[in-house]
Amino acid sequence: MVAALKERGLYKTPLGSGKHDITCPWVEEHTDALDTGAAYFEPDDLYPLGGFCCQHSHGERYHIRDLLAQLEIPNIEARHKPLIRVIPGDLHRVVDAAEKELAARGRHFQSGGLIVSISSDPTTGDPSIVPTSAQALARELSVAALWEKYDRRSDAWVRCDPPQRHVSILYDAQDFRHLPPLAGVIRQPYFRECDGKLITEAGYDKTSQRFGVFDPRQFVIPEPTNEEVVAAMALLEDLLEEFHFVSDTDRAAALSAIFTAVVRPSLSYAPGFHVKAPVYGSGKTYLCELIGAFAGPGRNTKVSYPTTSEEATKVMLFLLLSGPAVIEFDDMANDWIPHGIIKRVLTAEHITDRILGASKIATVSTRTLFLGSGNNVGPVSDLLRRIVTIHLDPRCSTPATLNYKSSPVDKVRQNRGRYVAAVLTLILAWRKAGSPRAGVENIVTFGGSWSDYCRHPLIWLGQPDPATALLEQVKHDPDAELLGSLMVEWQRAFGSYSITVRRAIEAAETNSSLRDAMCEFPIVERGEINHSKLGWLLKKNMDRIINGMKFQKDQAEGRNAWRVVVADSPPLPPLPPLSRSITKSVTGNNKIIGGEV
């Protein structure tokens, strides 16, 4: 259209947003033949042929089709869309062309073997990843291009819809040549993994393969001077002022949860956080809402904790498909049952499984913050090393009747950019100071990026180690204590001899201490110790060292047998070089940081 208008001397200038100032082809009909008031509009989804408007008296008579006829431009060319012709024998080329045109629109991506798009909640503005259905894909392909097939009766190419066969082949594909990969959505400025650069621009970043949906103007991150660090820390501590933390380490753990919420998309792995209290109305759910407000503009995705492993797998995959910022298990009535999928989402970067109600396999990112809360419940077994517990205790019988002066959740939601910027400022200050790492015990799974973003900066700022509860849980694992007691009684009863499970159960009938140690585990059925369950328990914990002892598998009487042996300790690794010390002084709630920042 623009080329044809220029060729006839009718084109004047572009006006932006797809609008062009032109000379009306019927200018001689204007009053005094004034060459004003005519415009051409480029095609879009609502106006596939484009638009023509003339503000003179004949404007109601002439429309886009009249302009096309005047310029001798066929409708198919006016649409300014690519043309895909369905030719028998060229199926692969047709499907490839369809994917290419779909990618050219810039609205679709590939993620975990699926074609997806990004949608934002109209109320909160929170973005989510939306898998594209086969029906939606057919519609999008019809918008992306014009489709034609050859009609033998008319001996001509005629318009058609995208063929279902071609749509299905593209939908079922696992690998895509043209659709850009999408690793996740971002709701605020973030640290890019490969180079640690703070990305403050929204949109698609080819390096990280992430799409930022946020207004950069809301996140003003100052130079991390000493004054800005003190102000940022005071801003965050003020939010936690009225929560009834049991200890300073619990307050530090809450700050670490806030840091994790801000930088979770930059972390391959991160622990979950559980808020525990002895009575209802203690502020557990409210603290989870405060933490979640730092993760994104939307509300936490609240669900009940799954009771079975099968339910857990279905629920987790379904929830993670949309890439939520936070998944919260609110008001839990029972402990964190160590379902396999729950353990994986906390220590694996992706999980793969079949989509419920569909015949497709999907791989989803686990870069979501997991929160939980409940009265006197918490992580158990393998989850003790994956969940940080934050303890609250208002120390009164009816905490729900207590009065509070401020509403920290509302503060953050009304000015989220300022509070997120405060967290990023503190991390940047720690980096500027040389990234000093405190001489604290390492946590294997979370000893990398999570510690660098959410643990060491807080210790550098004068806070207690926020991972204290996690370390205590690992060291004082109730299951390990029970297993250690069984080892002690087993060694007292059998010494260093190898004993079959059957012989051990027979000996327990006359050895009450050994029997009591066995019965602490769920291996009793109808008052009798189940042989298979005891054997499975020993096999599961084989070679696990507790208090310098371990169960070792052997042979006796032609069967598998077990004995308790003293475990040899591995040689200690060399000590790391000492990091530069950071001088700190604390006055009330204000922490003044010595040295250069």
Secondary structure, DSSP 4 states (H G I P E B T S, - for coil): -HHHHHHTT-EEEEEETTEEEE--TTGGGSGGG---SEEEE---SS-TT-EEEE-SGGGGT--HHHHHHHHT--HHHHTT--EEEE-TT-HHHHHHHHHHHHHHTTSEEEETTEEEEEEE-TTT--EEEEEPPHHHHHHHHHHHSEEEEEETTTTEEEE-PPPHHHHHHHHH-S--SSSPB--EEESS-EE-TTT--EE---EEETTTTEEE-S-GGG-------HHHHHHHHHHHHHHTTTS-BSSHHHHHHHHHHHHHHHHGGG-S---EEEEEESSTTSSHHHHHHHHHHTT-SS--EEEPPPSSHHHHHHHHHHHHTT--SEEEEEEESS-B---HHHHHHHH-SEEEEEPTTSS-EEEEE--SEEEEEEES--B-GGGGGTEEEEEB---SS-GGG---S--HHHHHHHTHHHHHHHHHHHHHHHHHTT----S----STTTTHHHHHHTHHHHHTTPPPTTHHHHHHHHT-HHHHHHHHHHHHHHHHHTT--B-HHHHHHHHTS-HHHHHHHHTSS-EETTEE-HHHHHHHHHHTBT--BTTEEEEEEEETTEEEEEEEEPPPPPPPPPPPPPPP--EEEETTEEEE-S--
